[in-house]
Amino acid sequence: MDIVSVFTSLFTLLPEVAVLILCIYYYSRTQAEEGLLMSIGSGGGLLIGAFYRLMPVINMDFFTELSNQNIFFITGVIGFFTSSCFVVGLGLLIMKKINQK
């Protein structure tokens, strides 16, 4: 992969960066648990997304097929938990806003 392809693939992470910035801003203003959960979820999602986009660039020749599967399994499990954090935080925020009315 050339450098243009790397930057093009990383350019697609900009919306995820925007979501992370908004979640951190919300948490810094409110100190609410839903803001923390959404920040953890979006930050983890950003890291996993960057890992998947940079994976072709990383030289994985010295890993065996089994260890490659383990790496993807571990990142999948981490991605599941970080996405779950975001969903729970978003659900708490929605419930809080609904109950305020």
N, C-alpha and C positions, 0 to 999 in steps of 0.2 A: 504494500500500500504506500502510496506517496503522501506527502504532507498535505496536499490539497484535499485528498479523501479523508484524512484524519480530521482536519478542521471542518469539513463539510458534515461529517458525522457528529462532531462535537457541537456544531451549530444547532443541531436539533435538540440539544439539551437546554436551550435558552428558556423555553416555557417552563421547564421544571425548575430552573433557577429562579424564575419570577415567582412561582408558587412558593418556593422555599423562603424567598425574601418576604413575601406577604405574610406567611405563617409566622416567621420570626418577628416581624413588625407587630402582628396581632398579639403574640405572646408578650412582647416587651411592653405593650401598652396596657394589657389586662392582667398579666400574670396568672391567667386561667389555665387549668389543666388541659382543656381541649386545645389551646394554642400550643402547649408543649407536645401533646400527642401528635398534632398535625405537623409540627416542626420536625419531630423525630421521623415521622412517616415520609415526609417529602424529602428530608435530607438523606434518608436511607435509600429512597427511590432514585434520587439523583446519583448517589454513589454507585448503585447497582446499574443504572442506565449507562453511566460513564464506563463502568467496567465492561459491560457487554459491547459497547461501541468501540472500545479500545482493544478488545480481545484479539481481533485479527492482526493488530499491530504487534502485540506481545509475542515474542518468540516462544512458542509452546512445544518446540520439538523435543526438549529434554524430558517432558512429562509423558507418562504412558497414557494409553486410552482410558484406563481405569481412573487415574488421578484427574484427568480432564473431566470425567463424569462426576467425580467427587466435588470438584471445584464448582461445576454448574449446579449440582445438587445443593451445596452449601449456600451458594448465592441465591438459589431459588427459595430456600427456607428463610434466609434473612429477608429476602424481598417480600415473602408472604407476611412475616411479622411486621415489617415496616409499613406495608400497605394496610395491614390490620390496624396498626396504631393510627394511621391517617383516617381510616374509615370511622373508627371509634371516636376520635377527636371531632371529626366533622359531624357525626351523629349527636354528640354532646352539644356542640354549638347550635345545631338546628333545634334540638329539644329546648335549649336555653332560650333561644329567640322565640320559639312558639309559645313557651310558657310565660314570657314577658308580656304578651298581648292580652 
